[in-house]
Amino acid sequence: MTGTRVSLTYGELRDRVARFAGALRDRGVGVGDRVLVYLPMIPEAVVAMLACARIGAIHSVVFGGFASSELAVRIADAKPKAVVTASGGLEPGRAVEYLPLLRRALDIAGAGCGVECVVVADRAAVPGSASDYADDPEIAWLDWALVESAATPAEPLAVPSDHPLYVLYTSGTTGSPKGVVRDSGGYAVALSWAMRSIYGIGPGDTMFTASDVGWVVGHSFIVYGPLLVGATTVLYEGKPVGTPDPGAFWRVASAAGAKVLFTAPTALRAIRREDPALERFAEHDPSSLRAVFLAGERLDPETQRWAGDRLGVPVIDHWWQTETGWAICANPLGIERLPVKAGSTAVPMPGYDVRILDAAGREIDEPGREGNIALRLPLPPGALLGIWGSPQRFADSYLSAFPGYYATGDAGHVDEDGYLFVMGRTDDVINVAGHRLSTGSLEEVLTLHAAVAECAVIGVHDDLKGQRAAGFVTLKHGDAVDRQALAAELVALVREHIGPVAAFRDVTIVDRLPKTRSGKILRKTMRQIVDGEPYAVPATIEDPSVVDAFAEALGATVSAPATSALTAISGR
C-alpha cells in the first residue's frame, strides 16, 4: 500500500535475527519464556519469530490490530515476558495504531500478566513510538532500532525436539481461545516434507503465501516452511482487492516470480466478484506460476472450476487445521499430481489415518455417506502437543468424543477412490424434519448460478420442522438482476439438485457476508442474528460494520422473531 518493496538475503536475515535475539536475551528472555508478537506484515515479524526460536523462547503471534480485549486474553494466558510490536499496520484507506490497543490490553490483563518490556518497531506511515510510553513505571517501552543496533548477536541454542516452538491461539469464534502448542523438531520434519512433496517447492523457488503471520498458514508457509528448504518467501501487506485493484495477487506473484500461490477461497471469491473475467490477470506476467493452493475454509466447486479455467494452472484444495500445522489431505504435487475432483481435498497425507465415524463412534465404510471426520491416533509429526496450560481442555476438546481418535469437528465423506470431501463443521449440519443436510452441499448448488459471487447457508429455527435452511448470497459486481426473480431461481436450483427434502425457500441477497480476518464466514453469528438470539461480534471479524449491516438488512434485533425477519426480506 505504500509502494515499498524490501528484499532480504538469507545472510541478511540471519544477521538481523541474531542481533534481535541478542536484544531479547539482554532483556532477560531465555529458554521457555514467552514473547508475544503483535506485528503487521513487515520483515520484523519474521525476524521476531526466528529470534525467539534461536534462543529457545516461545513466541505467540497475535494478528496485528486485534481488539484490546482479545489481546488481553492472550497476554493473560501466555504470560509473556516481552511484547514485540510496531506503531501500527495498514488497511485499505486507513492506518491502524497498535500502541493504544496494546496499552489498553496490558491494563486489562493487569499487573500479574508478566510483561516486563515492549519493543516497538517505528513505522513512518503510522503515528506512535516507544517514547510515547516512556513514563510507564512498570514496563520498559523500547525502540526496536536502538535495541537491535546495541545488541551482541546471539548464537543459536539447541533445544530438545519436543521443546515448544510457539503457542498459537485459535480464532476464538466460539468460546475462549485455545493456545495450540507446537513442537520444534516434528514441525520441521513435517514442513520440510510438505514443502517438497505437496507444493513442489525447493531451493531457489519462490512461494507466495497470501496470508498473515497471525494465522497458522503464515507460521507454516510464510516463515518456517519456505526457509527450511531454501526457498524465497513473500510477505504482502495488502488485500486481494482494493490495494489497489483485484489484480494485486497477480502483480505480486509476477514481481516475485512465484511458482506457487497459496491463499484462501474467500480471496479468490473476492477477486471473482470484482473481476469475473480475470482481466487484471492478463495485465501482469505470472508465467512462473505453476499451481494455486487453497485452504482455510471449504472451496466450492464452482470457484475451483472458474479459477482453474482462467488461470490455466492446477487449483488445488487441501485441508488442515491450526491444530495439525500442515495438510491432513492434499494433492501431493511435488510427488504425483492426482486427478482433481471439484469439491474434494484429495487424499490423506502420510501419518494421517482419516476415518468417517457416526455419532456413536462407529466407522462408516460406505462411500459417500456423511459422518464425523476423525483422525486415528497417533497423530503425525507437526501436530499440536497440547493446549497451553490446560491438558484437560486438550483432552475434552479433541480426544473425548471418540476414544482413540482426534475429533476434527468437521463433517464429510470419502468416495470410492479414497478422496475426502469436507462439507463443513459438524455444527453446520442442519436437521430439517429429521433429514440431515450439509450446508456445504446447499452452498455448492447456489454457487452454480452465474450471478452469485459467494454464499452461506445456515440452519434457522422452524417451529414445524425444527430447522430450515436459509441462504444468503452476494452478487458479482456489475450484475444487474431482478432480486426477486433471482431468489426464485436459486430456490428452484436447490430443488432441482437436492430435492424437495431440503425445504429450501429462504434466500436473502446481501452486500457482504460477515467474515473473520482469515476469511471464514461467521455462520454462528449469522444464525444467532436470524434466530433473534443475543450475539457478540467476535474479535476475529474482518469488519464489524458488516455484522451490523447484516442485522439491519434482516430487520432483526436480539428480541425479534427469526421468522418475521426472514419473511420480510424474502418477500413472502
C-alpha positions in Angstrom: 0.0 0.0 0.0 3.0 2.3 0.5 4.7 1.2 -2.7 7.6 -0.1 -0.7 9.5 -3.3 -1.6 12.2 -4.7 0.6 14.3 -7.8 -0.1 16.4 -9.7 2.4 19.0 -12.4 1.6 19.4 -15.4 3.9 22.6 -13.9 5.2 21.0 -10.6 6.0 18.0 -12.3 7.6 20.3 -14.5 9.8 22.3 -11.4 10.9 19.1 -9.5 11.9 17.7 -12.5 13.7 20.9 -13.0 15.6 21.1 -9.3 16.7 17.4 -9.2 17.7 17.8 -12.5 19.6 20.6 -10.8 21.4 18.4 -7.9 22.2 15.8 -10.2 23.7 18.4 -12.1 25.7 19.7 -8.8 27.0 16.2 -8.1 28.4 16.2 -11.4 30.3 14.3 -13.5 27.7 15.5 -17.1 27.8 14.5 -20.7 27.2 10.8 -21.3 27.8 9.9 -17.7 28.2 7.1 -16.4 26.1 7.3 -13.5 23.7 4.0 -12.1 22.3 4.4 -10.8 18.7 1.8 -8.2 17.7 3.1 -7.1 14.3 1.8 -6.3 10.8 3.2 -8.0 7.7 6.6 -6.4 7.7 10.1 -8.1 7.9 10.3 -7.5 11.6 7.5 -10.1 12.1 9.7 -12.9 10.6 12.8 -11.6 12.5 11.0 -11.6 15.8 9.7 -15.2 15.4 13.0 -16.6 14.3 14.8 -14.7 17.1 12.7 -16.4 19.7 13.4 -19.8 18.1 17.1 -19.0 18.1 17.3 -18.7 21.9 14.6 -21.2 22.9 11.9 -18.7 23.7 8.3 -19.5 22.8 6.6 -17.0 20.5 2.9 -16.3 20.5 1.9 -14.3 17.4 -1.4 -12.3 17.6 -2.8 -10.9 14.4 -1.9 -7.2 14.2 -4.8 -4.9 15.1 -6.7 -7.4 17.2 -9.0 -5.7 19.7 -7.6 -4.9 23.1 -9.9 -7.2 25.0 -8.9 -10.3 22.9 -5.3 -9.3 23.0 -5.6 -9.1 26.8 -7.0 -12.6 27.0 -3.9 -13.9 25.1 -1.5 -11.9 27.2 -3.1 -13.2 30.5 -3.0 -16.8 29.3 0.5 -16.9 27.8 2.1 -14.5 30.4 4.8 -13.2 28.0 8.0 -11.7 29.4 8.2 -9.4 26.4 5.8 -8.0 23.7 7.2 -7.1 20.3 5.0 -4.7 18.3 5.0 -1.8 15.8 3.5 1.6 15.8 0.8 0.1 13.6 -0.4 -1.6 10.4 -2.1 -0.5 7.2 -5.6 -1.3 6.0 -7.1 -0.1 2.7 -7.7 3.7 3.2 -6.5 3.8 6.8 -3.7 3.2 9.3 -4.4 1.1 12.5 -2.4 2.4 15.5 -1.3 -0.6 17.6 0.1 1.1 20.6 -3.1 2.4 22.2 -4.7 -1.0 21.6 -1.7 -2.7 23.3 -1.6 -0.2 26.2 -5.3 -0.9 26.9 -4.8 -4.7 26.6 -2.0 -4.5 29.2 -4.2 -2.5 31.6 -7.0 -5.2 31.2 -4.5 -8.1 31.7 -3.3 -6.5 34.9 0.0 -6.4 36.8 0.2 -10.2 37.0 0.5 -10.7 33.3 4.3 -10.9 33.5 5.2 -8.4 30.8 8.4 -6.6 31.6 9.2 -4.8 28.3 7.6 -3.8 25.0 9.8 -3.4 21.9 8.3 -1.1 19.3 9.2 -1.0 15.6 8.6 2.6 14.4 6.8 2.9 11.1 6.8 6.3 9.3 3.3 5.5 7.9 1.7 5.1 11.3 2.0 7.6 14.2 3.3 6.4 17.6 6.6 5.3 19.2 8.0 3.7 22.3 8.8 7.2 23.6 5.1 7.9 24.0 5.1 5.5 26.9 8.4 6.3 28.5 6.8 7.3 31.8 5.4 3.7 32.4 6.7 2.8 35.8 6.3 -1.0 35.4 7.0 -1.8 31.8 10.0 -0.7 29.7 9.0 0.6 26.3 11.9 0.2 23.9 12.7 1.3 20.4 13.4 -1.7 18.1 16.1 0.0 16.1 18.0 1.1 19.2 18.0 -2.3 21.0 18.8 -4.2 17.8 21.8 -2.0 17.0 23.2 -2.1 20.5 22.9 -5.9 20.9 25.6 -8.5 20.6 24.4 -11.3 18.2 23.1 -14.4 20.0 24.3 -17.8 18.9 21.7 -20.5 18.2 20.7 -22.6 21.2 20.0 -26.3 20.8 16.7 -27.5 22.4 15.0 -30.9 22.6 12.9 -31.8 19.6 9.7 -31.6 21.6 10.6 -28.1 23.0 7.6 -25.8 22.3 8.4 -23.5 19.4 5.2 -21.5 19.7 1.8 -21.0 21.2 -0.8 -20.0 18.6 -4.3 -19.1 19.7 -7.2 -20.4 17.7 -9.6 -17.8 16.3 -11.9 -17.8 19.3 -15.1 -17.5 17.2 -16.6 -19.9 19.8 -15.7 -19.8 23.5 -12.3 -18.6 24.8 -9.3 -19.0 22.5 -7.2 -22.2 22.9 -3.4 -21.9 22.8 -2.2 -24.6 20.4 1.3 -25.7 21.4 3.7 -26.7 18.6 7.0 -28.5 18.9 10.2 -27.7 17.2 11.6 -31.0 15.7 8.5 -32.7 14.5 7.2 -29.5 13.0 10.4 -29.0 11.0 10.2 -32.6 9.7 6.6 -32.1 8.6 7.1 -28.8 6.9 10.2 -29.9 5.1 8.3 -32.9 3.7 5.3 -30.8 2.8 7.2 -28.1 1.0 8.8 -30.5 -1.3 6.1 -33.2 -1.7 2.9 -31.2 -1.5 3.9 -27.9 -3.0 6.8 -28.9 -5.1 9.0 -26.1 -3.7 12.7 -26.4 -3.1 15.9 -24.3 -3.1 15.6 -21.2 -5.3 11.9 -21.5 -5.8 9.5 -18.7 -4.7 6.3 -19.3 -2.7 3.8 -16.5 -2.3 1.5 -17.4 0.7 -1.1 -14.6 0.7 -1.9 -15.0 4.4 -0.7 -13.4 7.6 1.8 -14.5 10.3 -1.0 -14.2 12.8 -2.5 -17.4 11.4 -1.1 -21.0 11.2 -0.7 -20.7 7.5 1.6 -17.8 8.0 3.7 -19.7 10.6 4.0 -22.8 8.4 4.2 -21.4 4.9 5.3 -17.8 5.1 8.0 -18.3 7.7 9.2 -21.7 8.6 8.4 -24.0 5.6 10.0 -21.9 2.8 13.1 -21.1 4.8 13.7 -24.7 5.9 14.0 -25.8 2.2 16.0 -22.8 0.9 13.1 -21.1 -0.9 12.2 -17.5 -1.3 9.1 -16.4 0.7 6.9 -13.3 0.2 5.3 -11.1 2.8 2.5 -8.9 1.4 0.8 -6.2 3.4 -2.4 -5.8 1.4 -5.7 -7.4 0.3 -6.7 -9.4 -2.8 -8.9 -6.5 -3.9 -8.8 -2.8 -3.1 -5.0 -2.5 -2.8 -5.4 -1.1 -5.3 -7.4 -3.5 -7.5 -8.3 -7.2 -8.0 -5.0 -7.7 -9.8 -3.0 -7.3 -6.6 -2.1 -11.0 -6.2 -1.1 -11.3 -9.9 1.1 -8.2 -9.6 2.9 -9.6 -6.5 3.2 -13.1 -8.0 4.6 -11.6 -11.2 7.1 -9.3 -9.4 8.3 -12.1 -7.1 8.4 -14.9 -9.8 6.2 -17.0 -7.6 6.0 -20.7 -8.5 3.1 -21.4 -6.1 0.4 -19.1 -4.7 -1.3 -20.2 -1.5 -4.4 -18.3 -0.4 -7.9 -18.8 1.0 -11.0 -19.5 -1.2 -12.6 -16.2 0.1 -9.8 -14.3 -1.6 -10.5 -15.9 -4.9 -14.2 -15.3 -4.5 -13.5 -11.6 -3.8 -11.4 -11.4 -6.9 -14.1 -13.2 -8.9 -16.7 -10.7 -7.6 -14.7 -7.7 -8.8 -13.1 -9.2 -11.9 -15.1 -12.2 -13.1 -13.3 -12.3 -16.5 -9.9 -12.0 -14.8 -9.0 -9.1 -17.0 -6.4 -7.9 -14.4 -4.6 -11.3 -14.6 -3.8 -10.6 -18.2 -2.2 -7.2 -17.3 0.6 -9.0 -15.5 3.0 -11.8 -16.3 2.7 -14.5 -13.7 4.1 -17.1 -16.1 6.2 -18.5 -13.3 3.0 -19.7 -11.6 2.7 -23.5 -11.6 -0.2 -24.0 -9.1 -2.6 -22.3 -6.8 -3.3 -23.9 -3.4 -6.3 -23.0 -1.3 -7.2 -23.8 2.4 -8.8 -22.3 5.4 -12.5 -22.9 4.5 -14.4 -25.0 2.1 -13.7 -24.4 -1.6 -16.9 -24.6 -3.6 -16.5 -26.5 -6.9 -17.7 -23.5 -9.0 -15.0 -21.2 -7.7 -12.4 -24.0 -8.2 -13.6 -24.5 -11.8 -13.7 -20.8 -12.5 -10.1 -20.3 -11.3 -8.7 -23.3 -13.0 -10.2 -22.5 -16.4 -9.0 -18.9 -16.3 -5.6 -19.2 -14.6 -4.5 -22.2 -16.7 -2.8 -23.9 -13.7 -3.9 -26.6 -11.2 -6.1 -25.1 -8.5 -5.6 -27.4 -5.5 -7.9 -27.5 -2.5 -6.3 -29.0 0.6 -7.5 -29.4 4.2 -5.8 -28.8 7.5 -6.3 -27.0 10.8 -4.4 -24.8 13.2 -4.0 -27.8 15.4 -2.4 -30.0 12.7 0.1 -27.4 11.4 0.1 -28.8 7.9 -2.2 -30.6 5.4 -4.2 -33.6 6.5 -5.4 -34.2 3.0 -3.9 -32.8 -0.2 -2.8 -33.4 -3.7 1.0 -34.1 -3.5 2.1 -32.0 -6.5 5.8 -32.5 -5.7 5.4 -36.3 -6.0 2.5 -37.0 -8.3 -0.3 -34.8 -9.4 -3.5 -36.7 -8.8 -6.7 -36.0 -10.7 -8.5 -33.0 -9.3 -12.1 -33.7 -8.1 -14.0 -30.5 -7.6 -15.2 -30.2 -4.0 -12.6 -32.6 -2.7 -9.5 -32.0 -0.7 -7.9 -35.1 -2.3 -6.3 -37.8 -0.2 -4.7 -38.2 3.3 -1.0 -37.3 3.7 1.5 -39.6 5.4 0.8 -40.1 9.1 -2.9 -39.1 8.9 -5.3 -42.0 9.2 -8.6 -40.4 8.3 -11.8 -42.2 9.2 -15.5 -41.3 8.9 -17.5 -42.0 12.1 -21.2 -42.0 13.0 -22.5 -40.3 16.1 -21.7 -43.4 18.2 -18.1 -43.5 17.0 -18.6 -46.5 14.7 -16.7 -46.4 11.4 -18.6 -45.7 8.2 -17.3 -47.8 5.4 -19.9 -46.9 2.8 -18.5 -44.4 0.2 -20.3 -41.1 0.0 -22.1 -41.5 3.4 -21.5 -38.4 5.5 -20.3 -38.5 9.1 -17.8 -37.1 11.5 -14.2 -36.8 10.2 -11.8 -38.2 12.8 -8.1 -39.0 12.8 -7.0 -42.2 14.3 -4.3 -41.8 16.9 -1.3 -41.3 17.0 -1.0 -38.0 15.1 2.0 -37.4 12.8 4.9 -35.0 13.3 3.9 -31.4 13.3 0.6 -31.8 15.0 -0.1 -30.0 18.3 1.5 -31.1 21.6 -1.5 -29.8 23.6 -3.3 -26.7 24.8 -1.1 -24.2 26.7 -1.6 -24.6 30.4 -4.6 -26.9 30.0 -4.1 -30.6 29.3 -7.7 -31.3 30.4 -9.1 -28.9 27.9 -6.9 -30.6 25.2 -8.5 -33.9 26.1 -12.0 -32.6 26.3 -11.8 -30.6 23.0 -10.2 -33.3 20.8 -9.9 -36.7 22.4 -13.0 -37.4 24.4 -15.7 -37.5 21.7 -14.3 -40.6 20.0 -11.8 -42.5 22.2 -8.7 -43.5 20.2 -9.3 -40.7 17.7 -8.7 -36.9 17.3 -12.0 -35.3 16.6 -11.6 -32.7 13.9 -15.0 -31.1 14.3 -15.6 -31.3 10.6 -18.2 -33.4 8.7 -17.8 -35.1 5.4 -17.4 -38.3 3.4 -14.9 -40.4 1.5 -15.7 -41.5 -2.1 -14.8 -44.9 -3.7 -11.3 -43.6 -4.7 -10.4 -42.5 -1.2 -10.9 -38.8 -1.8 -12.2 -36.8 1.1 -15.0 -34.3 0.8 -15.1 -31.9 3.8 -18.6 -30.4 3.8 -18.3 -28.1 6.8 -18.2 -28.0 10.6 -20.3 -30.6 12.3 -22.5 -27.9 13.8 -23.2 -26.7 10.2 -25.2 -29.9 9.5 -28.9 -29.0 9.8 -31.8 -31.2 10.6 -34.9 -30.5 8.5 -37.8 -32.6 9.7 -35.5 -35.5 10.5 -33.4 -35.2 7.4 -29.7 -34.3 7.9 -28.5 -31.8 5.3 -25.0 -30.5 4.9 -24.9 -26.7 4.4 -21.8 -27.2 2.2 -24.0 -29.2 -0.3 -26.6 -26.5 -0.4 -23.9 -23.8 -0.9 -22.4 -25.8 -3.7 -25.7 -25.6 -5.6 -26.2 -21.9 -5.0 -22.8 -21.0 -6.4 -23.7 -22.7 -9.7 -25.8 -19.6 -10.5 -23.9 -17.2 -12.8 -24.9 -14.1 -10.7 -23.7 -15.5 -7.3 -20.3 -14.4 -6.1 -20.4 -16.2 -2.8 -22.9 -17.6 -0.3 -23.6 -19.0 3.1 -26.3 -21.4 4.1 -27.3 -21.7 7.8 -30.0 -23.6 9.7 -32.5 -21.4 11.3 -35.2 -22.3 13.8 -38.5 -23.5 12.4 -41.5 -24.3 14.7 -42.7 -27.1 12.4 -39.6 -28.7 11.0 -37.2 -27.9 13.9 -34.8 -26.3 11.4 -34.9 -25.0 7.9 -32.2 -23.9 5.5 -31.7 -20.2 4.8 -29.4 -19.0 2.1 -27.5 -15.6 2.0 -25.8 -14.6 -1.3 -23.7 -11.8 -2.6 -23.7 -10.8 -6.3 -20.9 -10.3 -8.7 -20.2 -6.6 -9.3 -21.7 -5.3 -12.4 -24.5 -7.8 -12.4 -27.9 -6.0 -12.6 -30.5 -8.6 -11.7 -34.1 -8.7 -10.6 -33.5 -9.8 -7.0 -36.9 -11.4 -6.5 -36.5 -13.4 -9.7 -33.0 -14.4 -8.7 -34.3 -15.7 -5.3 -36.9 -17.8 -7.1 -34.3 -19.2 -9.5 -32.0 -20.1 -6.6 -34.8 -21.9 -4.7 -35.6 -23.8 -7.9 -31.9 -24.7 -8.4 -31.7 -26.3 -4.9 -35.0 -28.1 -5.5 -33.6 -29.5 -8.8 -30.2 -30.6 -7.4 -31.1 -31.7 -3.9 -34.8 -32.2 -4.0 -37.8 -31.0 -2.0 -36.4 -32.7 1.1 -34.3 -29.6 1.6 -37.5 -27.5 2.1 -35.4 -24.6 0.8 -37.3 -21.4 0.2 -35.5 -18.5 2.0 -32.9 -16.6 0.0 -31.5 -13.2 1.1 -29.3 -11.1 -1.0 -26.8 -9.1 1.0 -23.9 -6.7 0.1 -21.3 -8.6 2.2 -21.1 -11.7 4.4 -19.7 -11.4 7.9 -16.3 -13.0 8.0 -13.2 -13.4 10.2 -10.0 -11.8 9.1 -8.9 -15.2 7.8 -12.0 -15.4 5.5 -14.2 -17.8 7.4 -17.9 -16.9 7.3 -19.4 -16.3 10.7 -22.3 -18.7 10.4 -22.9 -19.0 14.1 -23.2 -15.2 14.5 -25.5 -15.1 11.4 -27.6 -17.9 12.9 -27.9 -16.0 16.2 -29.0 -12.8 14.5 -31.6 -14.6 12.3 -33.0 -16.6 15.3 -33.2 -13.4 17.4 -30.7 -14.6 19.9 -28.2 -12.3 21.7 -24.9 -12.2 19.9 -21.5 -10.7 20.3 -19.3 -9.5 17.4 -16.2 -11.8 17.5 -12.8 -10.1 17.8 -11.7 -12.0 14.8 -14.1 -10.3 12.5 -12.7 -8.6 9.4 -15.1 -5.6 9.5 -17.5 -5.2 12.5 -19.8 -2.9 10.4 -20.7 -5.9 8.2 -22.4 -7.7 11.1 -24.4 -4.6 11.9 -25.4 -4.2 8.2 -26.4 -7.8 8.1 -28.7 -7.5 11.1 -30.1 -4.2 9.8 -30.8 -5.8 6.4 -32.8 -8.5 8.1 -34.6 -6.0 10.2 -33.6 -8.3 13.1 -32.9 -7.3 16.7 -32.0 -9.6 19.6 -35.6 -9.8 20.5 -37.2 -10.1 17.0 -38.5 -13.5 16.0 -36.5 -15.0 13.2 -39.4 -15.9 11.0 -40.6 -12.2 10.7 -37.1 -11.1 9.7 -36.7 -13.7 7.0 -40.2 -13.5 5.8 -39.9 -9.7 5.3 -36.6 -9.9 3.4 -37.7 -12.8 1.2 -40.9 -11.0 0.2 -43.1 -14.0 1.2 
